[in-house]
């Protein structure tokens, strides 16, 4: 098991990691819409959903993966 950690996504709040890789599977934690560079939450549900996806993408990148991989 590999613990995933990147400064391109918000740090884990609590006793868990941003994600783990186990046997080729990447499992991410729930993400909040915080911009890791500013610590701000964007206004509006669409902007918040986009930020959450960016955060998950950063964790996937830290694992050497991406959204397009299945």
Biopython code that builds the backbone (N, CA, C, O; Angstrom):
import numpy as np
from Bio.PDB.StructureBuilder import StructureBuilder

atoms = [
    (1, "UNK", "N", (0.857, -1.179, 0.000)),
    (1, "UNK", "CA", (0.000, 0.000, 0.000)),
    (1, "UNK", "C", (0.900, 1.237, 0.000)),
    (1, "UNK", "O", (1.858, 1.334, 0.767)),
    (2, "UNK", "N", (0.563, 2.171, -0.878)),
    (2, "UNK", "CA", (1.302, 3.423, -0.978)),
    (2, "UNK", "C", (0.385, 4.567, -0.578)),
    (2, "UNK", "O", (-0.676, 4.752, -1.174)),
    (3, "UNK", "N", (0.788, 5.335, 0.428)),
    (3, "UNK", "CA", (0.018, 6.515, 0.824)),
    (3, "UNK", "C", (0.319, 7.640, -0.150)),
    (3, "UNK", "O", (1.480, 7.901, -0.465)),
    (4, "UNK", "N", (-0.721, 8.306, -0.625)),
    (4, "UNK", "CA", (-0.557, 9.395, -1.580)),
    (4, "UNK", "C", (-0.665, 10.729, -0.861)),
    (4, "UNK", "O", (-1.512, 10.918, 0.013)),
    (5, "UNK", "N", (0.206, 11.644, -1.245)),
    (5, "UNK", "CA", (0.208, 12.973, -0.635)),
    (5, "UNK", "C", (0.755, 13.973, -1.648)),
    (5, "UNK", "O", (1.819, 13.757, -2.227)),
    (6, "UNK", "N", (0.030, 15.059, -1.859)),
    (6, "UNK", "CA", (0.478, 16.101, -2.771)),
    (6, "UNK", "C", (0.086, 17.465, -2.222)),
    (6, "UNK", "O", (-0.952, 17.610, -1.576)),
    (7, "UNK", "N", (0.915, 18.454, -2.483)),
    (7, "UNK", "CA", (0.566, 19.817, -2.069)),
    (7, "UNK", "C", (-0.314, 20.501, -3.124)),
    (7, "UNK", "O", (-0.670, 21.670, -2.974)),
    (8, "UNK", "N", (-0.660, 19.772, -4.185)),
    (8, "UNK", "CA", (-1.536, 20.294, -5.230)),
    (8, "UNK", "C", (-3.013, 20.075, -4.914)),
    (8, "UNK", "O", (-3.881, 20.445, -5.705)),
    (9, "UNK", "N", (-3.295, 19.479, -3.767)),
    (9, "UNK", "CA", (-4.662, 19.273, -3.271)),
    (9, "UNK", "C", (-4.650, 19.601, -1.784)),
    (9, "UNK", "O", (-3.601, 19.552, -1.143)),
    (10, "UNK", "N", (-5.830, 19.941, -1.228)),
    (10, "UNK", "CA", (-5.863, 20.253, 0.205)),
    (10, "UNK", "C", (-5.376, 19.064, 1.040)),
    (10, "UNK", "O", (-5.630, 17.906, 0.707)),
    (11, "UNK", "N", (-4.688, 19.370, 2.107)),
    (11, "UNK", "CA", (-4.236, 18.315, 3.006)),
    (11, "UNK", "C", (-5.410, 17.649, 3.696)),
    (11, "UNK", "O", (-6.476, 18.245, 3.851)),
    (12, "UNK", "N", (-5.207, 16.426, 4.102)),
    (12, "UNK", "CA", (-6.250, 15.697, 4.810)),
    (12, "UNK", "C", (-6.529, 16.357, 6.157)),
    (12, "UNK", "O", (-5.611, 16.710, 6.896)),
    (13, "UNK", "N", (-7.794, 16.513, 6.453)),
    (13, "UNK", "CA", (-8.203, 17.081, 7.738)),
    (13, "UNK", "C", (-8.687, 15.916, 8.591)),
    (13, "UNK", "O", (-9.813, 15.446, 8.429)),
    (14, "UNK", "N", (-7.861, 15.468, 9.472)),
    (14, "UNK", "CA", (-8.218, 14.314, 10.285)),
    (14, "UNK", "C", (-7.216, 13.196, 10.081)),
    (14, "UNK", "O", (-6.188, 13.380, 9.429)),
    (15, "UNK", "N", (-7.520, 12.039, 10.643)),
    (15, "UNK", "CA", (-6.570, 10.925, 10.652)),
    (15, "UNK", "C", (-6.662, 10.032, 9.406)),
    (15, "UNK", "O", (-6.796, 8.814, 9.522)),
    (16, "UNK", "N", (-6.592, 10.630, 8.240)),
    (16, "UNK", "CA", (-6.607, 9.838, 7.006)),
    (16, "UNK", "C", (-5.699, 10.513, 5.992)),
    (16, "UNK", "O", (-5.212, 11.619, 6.228)),
    (17, "UNK", "N", (-5.471, 9.855, 4.870)),
    (17, "UNK", "CA", (-4.597, 10.414, 3.843)),
    (17, "UNK", "C", (-5.432, 10.909, 2.664)),
    (17, "UNK", "O", (-6.627, 10.626, 2.575)),
    (18, "UNK", "N", (-4.798, 11.640, 1.776)),
    (18, "UNK", "CA", (-5.492, 12.119, 0.580)),
    (18, "UNK", "C", (-5.909, 10.955, -0.303)),
    (18, "UNK", "O", (-6.934, 11.021, -0.982)),
    (19, "UNK", "N", (-5.133, 9.908, -0.295)),
    (19, "UNK", "CA", (-5.455, 8.728, -1.086)),
    (19, "UNK", "C", (-4.436, 7.640, -0.855)),
    (19, "UNK", "O", (-3.398, 7.859, -0.231)),
    (20, "UNK", "N", (-4.745, 6.467, -1.366)),
    (20, "UNK", "CA", (-3.835, 5.326, -1.293)),
    (20, "UNK", "C", (-3.871, 4.585, -2.623)),
    (20, "UNK", "O", (-4.858, 4.637, -3.357)),
    (21, "UNK", "N", (-2.778, 3.897, -2.916)),
    (21, "UNK", "CA", (-2.735, 2.983, -4.042)),
    (21, "UNK", "C", (-2.520, 1.586, -3.482)),
    (21, "UNK", "O", (-1.578, 1.344, -2.728)),
    (22, "UNK", "N", (-3.404, 0.671, -3.858)),
    (22, "UNK", "CA", (-3.322, -0.704, -3.392)),
    (22, "UNK", "C", (-3.556, -1.628, -4.577)),
    (22, "UNK", "O", (-4.610, -1.575, -5.211)),
    (23, "UNK", "N", (-2.583, -2.469, -4.875)),
    (23, "UNK", "CA", (-2.712, -3.454, -5.953)),
    (23, "UNK", "C", (-3.194, -2.832, -7.260)),
    (23, "UNK", "O", (-4.043, -3.411, -7.938)),
    (24, "UNK", "N", (-2.672, -1.674, -7.621)),
    (24, "UNK", "CA", (-3.030, -1.026, -8.873)),
    (24, "UNK", "C", (-4.289, -0.182, -8.827)),
    (24, "UNK", "O", (-4.636, 0.458, -9.819)),
    (25, "UNK", "N", (-4.972, -0.168, -7.710)),
    (25, "UNK", "CA", (-6.165, 0.661, -7.546)),
    (25, "UNK", "C", (-5.802, 1.930, -6.776)),
    (25, "UNK", "O", (-5.062, 1.875, -5.794)),
    (26, "UNK", "N", (-6.324, 3.071, -7.226)),
    (26, "UNK", "CA", (-6.135, 4.336, -6.518)),
    (26, "UNK", "C", (-7.453, 4.694, -5.859)),
    (26, "UNK", "O", (-8.482, 4.810, -6.524)),
    (27, "UNK", "N", (-7.413, 4.866, -4.556)),
    (27, "UNK", "CA", (-8.603, 5.211, -3.774)),
    (27, "UNK", "C", (-8.343, 6.581, -3.156)),
    (27, "UNK", "O", (-7.381, 6.762, -2.409)),
    (28, "UNK", "N", (-9.208, 7.543, -3.474)),
    (28, "UNK", "CA", (-9.034, 8.887, -2.948)),
    (28, "UNK", "C", (-10.026, 9.136, -1.823)),
    (28, "UNK", "O", (-11.086, 8.513, -1.754)),
    (29, "UNK", "N", (-9.666, 10.041, -0.965)),
    (29, "UNK", "CA", (-10.579, 10.447, 0.102)),
    (29, "UNK", "C", (-11.593, 11.418, -0.469)),
    (29, "UNK", "O", (-11.432, 11.905, -1.588)),
    (30, "UNK", "N", (-12.631, 11.699, 0.290)),
    (30, "UNK", "CA", (-13.580, 12.724, -0.123)),
    (30, "UNK", "C", (-12.861, 14.060, -0.213)),
    (30, "UNK", "O", (-11.977, 14.343, 0.596)),
    (31, "UNK", "N", (-13.220, 14.862, -1.163)),
    (31, "UNK", "CA", (-12.530, 16.130, -1.358)),
    (31, "UNK", "C", (-13.466, 17.303, -1.103)),
    (31, "UNK", "O", (-14.659, 17.255, -1.403)),
    (32, "UNK", "N", (-12.896, 18.339, -0.551)),
    (32, "UNK", "CA", (-13.628, 19.579, -0.340)),
    (32, "UNK", "C", (-13.153, 20.577, -1.402)),
    (32, "UNK", "O", (-12.055, 20.421, -1.935)),
    (33, "UNK", "N", (-13.943, 21.582, -1.713)),
    (33, "UNK", "CA", (-13.598, 22.485, -2.812)),
    (33, "UNK", "C", (-12.625, 23.599, -2.429)),
    (33, "UNK", "O", (-12.827, 24.753, -2.807)),
    (34, "UNK", "N", (-11.593, 23.270, -1.699)),
    (34, "UNK", "CA", (-10.609, 24.265, -1.289)),
    (34, "UNK", "C", (-9.494, 24.335, -2.329)),
    (34, "UNK", "O", (-8.932, 23.310, -2.714)),
    (35, "UNK", "N", (-9.180, 25.537, -2.776)),
    (35, "UNK", "CA", (-8.061, 25.748, -3.679)),
    (35, "UNK", "C", (-6.790, 25.659, -2.838)),
    (35, "UNK", "O", (-6.605, 26.474, -1.934)),
    (36, "UNK", "N", (-5.902, 24.686, -3.110)),
    (36, "UNK", "CA", (-4.731, 24.509, -2.254)),
    (36, "UNK", "C", (-3.734, 25.663, -2.321)),
    (36, "UNK", "O", (-2.902, 25.802, -1.425)),
    (37, "UNK", "N", (-3.799, 26.488, -3.353)),
    (37, "UNK", "CA", (-2.848, 27.603, -3.459)),
    (37, "UNK", "C", (-3.298, 28.832, -2.682)),
    (37, "UNK", "O", (-2.476, 29.650, -2.267)),
    (38, "UNK", "N", (-4.624, 28.960, -2.485)),
    (38, "UNK", "CA", (-5.139, 30.149, -1.786)),
    (38, "UNK", "C", (-5.883, 29.818, -0.499)),
    (38, "UNK", "O", (-6.152, 30.711, 0.304)),
    (39, "UNK", "N", (-6.219, 28.555, -0.294)),
    (39, "UNK", "CA", (-7.038, 28.078, 0.838)),
    (39, "UNK", "C", (-8.458, 28.642, 0.801)),
    (39, "UNK", "O", (-9.150, 28.649, 1.819)),
    (40, "UNK", "N", (-8.889, 29.110, -0.360)),
    (40, "UNK", "CA", (-10.236, 29.669, -0.491)),
    (40, "UNK", "C", (-11.180, 28.668, -1.144)),
    (40, "UNK", "O", (-10.753, 27.770, -1.870)),
    (41, "UNK", "N", (-12.470, 28.840, -0.873)),
    (41, "UNK", "CA", (-13.516, 28.040, -1.491)),
    (41, "UNK", "C", (-14.196, 28.914, -2.542)),
    (41, "UNK", "O", (-14.681, 29.999, -2.221)),
    (42, "UNK", "N", (-14.238, 28.452, -3.800)),
    (42, "UNK", "CA", (-14.872, 29.274, -4.828)),
    (42, "UNK", "C", (-16.371, 29.416, -4.577)),
    (42, "UNK", "O", (-16.979, 28.582, -3.907)),
    (43, "UNK", "N", (-16.952, 30.473, -5.120)),
    (43, "UNK", "CA", (-18.391, 30.712, -4.970)),
    (43, "UNK", "C", (-19.149, 29.948, -6.040)),
    (43, "UNK", "O", (-18.725, 29.883, -7.194)),
    (44, "UNK", "N", (-20.270, 29.372, -5.647)),
    (44, "UNK", "CA", (-21.146, 28.680, -6.586)),
    (44, "UNK", "C", (-20.849, 27.199, -6.682)),
    (44, "UNK", "O", (-19.697, 26.773, -6.603)),
    (45, "UNK", "N", (-21.901, 26.425, -6.853)),
    (45, "UNK", "CA", (-21.779, 24.966, -6.871)),
    (45, "UNK", "C", (-20.947, 24.473, -8.048)),
    (45, "UNK", "O", (-20.185, 23.519, -7.896)),
    (46, "UNK", "N", (-21.072, 25.097, -9.219)),
    (46, "UNK", "CA", (-20.305, 24.652, -10.388)),
    (46, "UNK", "C", (-18.808, 24.843, -10.157)),
    (46, "UNK", "O", (-18.018, 23.946, -10.453)),
    (47, "UNK", "N", (-18.414, 25.994, -9.634)),
    (47, "UNK", "CA", (-16.999, 26.267, -9.362)),
    (47, "UNK", "C", (-16.470, 25.351, -8.254)),
    (47, "UNK", "O", (-15.314, 24.931, -8.296)),
    (48, "UNK", "N", (-17.305, 25.045, -7.273)),
    (48, "UNK", "CA", (-16.890, 24.152, -6.189)),
    (48, "UNK", "C", (-16.715, 22.726, -6.701)),
    (48, "UNK", "O", (-15.764, 22.042, -6.323)),
    (49, "UNK", "N", (-17.627, 22.276, -7.559)),
    (49, "UNK", "CA", (-17.507, 20.931, -8.137)),
    (49, "UNK", "C", (-16.240, 20.840, -8.989)),
    (49, "UNK", "O", (-15.530, 19.836, -8.944)),
    (50, "UNK", "N", (-15.960, 21.887, -9.764)),
    (50, "UNK", "CA", (-14.751, 21.905, -10.588)),
    (50, "UNK", "C", (-13.501, 21.839, -9.719)),
    (50, "UNK", "O", (-12.556, 21.125, -10.055)),
    (51, "UNK", "N", (-13.481, 22.572, -8.606)),
    (51, "UNK", "CA", (-12.314, 22.547, -7.721)),
    (51, "UNK", "C", (-12.139, 21.168, -7.095)),
    (51, "UNK", "O", (-11.011, 20.690, -6.977)),
    (52, "UNK", "N", (-13.218, 20.528, -6.697)),
    (52, "UNK", "CA", (-13.130, 19.169, -6.148)),
    (52, "UNK", "C", (-12.507, 18.222, -7.166)),
    (52, "UNK", "O", (-11.659, 17.399, -6.820)),
    (53, "UNK", "N", (-12.934, 18.340, -8.431)),
    (53, "UNK", "CA", (-12.388, 17.487, -9.485)),
    (53, "UNK", "C", (-10.906, 17.776, -9.712)),
    (53, "UNK", "O", (-10.127, 16.851, -9.940)),
    (54, "UNK", "N", (-10.512, 19.027, -9.652)),
    (54, "UNK", "CA", (-9.094, 19.374, -9.780)),
    (54, "UNK", "C", (-8.295, 18.742, -8.644)),
    (54, "UNK", "O", (-7.191, 18.243, -8.862)),
    (55, "UNK", "N", (-8.847, 18.763, -7.441)),
    (55, "UNK", "CA", (-8.158, 18.183, -6.290)),
    (55, "UNK", "C", (-7.994, 16.674, -6.454)),
    (55, "UNK", "O", (-6.923, 16.131, -6.182)),
    (56, "UNK", "N", (-9.049, 16.000, -6.896)),
    (56, "UNK", "CA", (-8.948, 14.553, -7.130)),
    (56, "UNK", "C", (-7.932, 14.287, -8.238)),
    (56, "UNK", "O", (-7.142, 13.349, -8.139)),
    (57, "UNK", "N", (-7.947, 15.107, -9.296)),
    (57, "UNK", "CA", (-6.977, 14.952, -10.381)),
    (57, "UNK", "C", (-5.548, 15.079, -9.901)),
    (57, "UNK", "O", (-4.669, 14.359, -10.375)),
    (58, "UNK", "N", (-5.300, 15.982, -8.967)),
    (58, "UNK", "CA", (-3.948, 16.158, -8.420)),
    (58, "UNK", "C", (-3.514, 14.917, -7.647)),
    (58, "UNK", "O", (-2.346, 14.529, -7.691)),
    (59, "UNK", "N", (-4.443, 14.304, -6.947)),
    (59, "UNK", "CA", (-4.118, 13.080, -6.202)),
    (59, "UNK", "C", (-3.853, 11.934, -7.174)),
    (59, "UNK", "O", (-2.923, 11.151, -6.979)),
    (60, "UNK", "N", (-4.670, 11.837, -8.215)),
    (60, "UNK", "CA", (-4.426, 10.822, -9.245)),
    (60, "UNK", "C", (-3.055, 11.028, -9.880)),
    (60, "UNK", "O", (-2.328, 10.063, -10.113)),
    (61, "UNK", "N", (-2.704, 12.265, -10.156)),
    (61, "UNK", "CA", (-1.400, 12.580, -10.736)),
    (61, "UNK", "C", (-0.273, 12.139, -9.807)),
    (61, "UNK", "O", (0.740, 11.609, -10.263)),
    (62, "UNK", "N", (-0.448, 12.356, -8.512)),
    (62, "UNK", "CA", (0.567, 11.933, -7.536)),
    (62, "UNK", "C", (0.758, 10.424, -7.550)),
    (62, "UNK", "O", (1.822, 9.921, -7.189)),
    (63, "UNK", "N", (-0.289, 9.698, -7.974)),
    (63, "UNK", "CA", (-0.219, 8.236, -8.052)),
    (63, "UNK", "C", (0.288, 7.770, -9.413)),
    (63, "UNK", "O", (0.439, 6.571, -9.648)),
    (64, "UNK", "N", (0.552, 8.735, -10.320)),
    (64, "UNK", "CA", (0.976, 8.360, -11.663)),
    (64, "UNK", "C", (-0.192, 7.943, -12.532)),
    (64, "UNK", "O", (-0.016, 7.218, -13.511)),
    (65, "UNK", "N", (-1.388, 8.398, -12.179)),
    (65, "UNK", "CA", (-2.591, 8.032, -12.916)),
    (65, "UNK", "C", (-3.263, 9.298, -13.440)),
    (65, "UNK", "O", (-2.713, 10.394, -13.336)),
    (66, "UNK", "N", (-4.443, 9.135, -13.996)),
    (66, "UNK", "CA", (-5.213, 10.264, -14.504)),
    (66, "UNK", "C", (-6.664, 9.831, -14.671)),
    (66, "UNK", "O", (-6.982, 8.645, -14.585)),
    (67, "UNK", "N", (-7.542, 10.808, -14.910)),
    (67, "UNK", "CA", (-8.964, 10.518, -15.064)),
    (67, "UNK", "C", (-9.242, 9.549, -16.206)),
    (67, "UNK", "O", (-10.166, 8.741, -16.110)),
    (68, "UNK", "N", (-8.467, 9.610, -17.284)),
    (68, "UNK", "CA", (-8.748, 8.804, -18.459)),
    (68, "UNK", "C", (-8.433, 7.338, -18.282)),
    (68, "UNK", "O", (-8.927, 6.514, -19.051)),
    (69, "UNK", "N", (-7.635, 6.984, -17.305)),
    (69, "UNK", "CA", (-7.290, 5.566, -17.081)),
    (69, "UNK", "C", (-8.451, 4.857, -16.422)),
    (69, "UNK", "O", (-9.160, 5.426, -15.592)),
    (70, "UNK", "N", (-8.636, 3.608, -16.803)),
    (70, "UNK", "CA", (-9.698, 2.792, -16.188)),
    (70, "UNK", "C", (-9.121, 1.547, -15.591)),
    (70, "UNK", "O", (-9.856, 0.734, -15.029)),
]
sb = StructureBuilder()
sb.init_structure("model")
sb.init_model(0)
sb.init_chain("A")
sb.init_seg("    ")
for serial, (resi, resn, name, xyz) in enumerate(atoms, 1):
    if name == "N":
        sb.init_residue(resn, " ", resi, " ")
    sb.init_atom(name, np.array(xyz, "f"), 0.0, 1.0, " ", f" {name:<3s}", serial, name[0])
structure = sb.get_structure()
